[in-house]
Amino acid sequence: DGGITQSPKYLFRKEGQNVTLSCEQNLNHDAMYWYRQDPGQGLRLIYYSQIVNDFQKGDIAEGYSVSREKKESFPLTVTSAQKNPTAFYLCASSSVDGYTFGSGTRLTVV
Amino acid sequence: GDSVTQMEGPVTLSEEAFLTINCTYTATGYPSLFWYVQYPGEGLQLLLKATKADDKGSNKGFEATYRKETTSFHLEKGSVQVSDSAVYFCALSHKMIKAAGNKLTFGGGTRVLVKP
């Protein structure tokens, strides 16, 4: 079955460390997205990519970086510059038919 | 820019009660409108959508009608079940161009708790 796989499901990071969240899709979608979800808040767009080797900043890109070397993969790195990284991170992809979301990664800074 | 506003929760109701979650939007042109549902610890699942004015999206007993005149897309269900307990998000997107897609703009989410 086609879908989006995010890993790991839970991730713990020490302050000052970079950490990378994985997102892989086998839907053959061109566009991929990273959203951040905080308790009681909606989803805010971090980065998105409409094609391989190209990506754009979303609304809250500071402290994050991405790459899009392959169509199937869109990893997100949370850097030490991100002041408050504890959150639920959702990856998504889309085609003209709509969006598909992964099951998310919960990142906690310890 | 685009924005979506939905009623704050939590909304607590009894099984078989009527559910309404209000959603209004601000956007240029004629966006597509969506309702997504998120169960605890999971990602988002598309519940229903509408792509033009007066369209009614429906799924699993939920309905929402695209009202251009009031810029609204309220979600309703006539008789809720305990299994409907979740967080519901209203969202909009402008029309897809080719296969590139467009980013979704979300409301803040409404938590719904249905008690037996």
Interface residues (C-beta under 8 A of the other chain):
Chain A: I4 Q6 H29 D30 A31 Y33 Y35 G40 Q41 G42 L43 R44 L45 Y48 Q50 I51 G58 L90 A92 S93 S94 S95 V96 G98 Y99 F101 G102 S103 G104
Chain B: V4 Y36 G41 E42 G43 L44 Q45 L46 K49 F89 S93 M96 K98 A99 A100 G101 N102 K103 L104 F106 G107 G108 G109
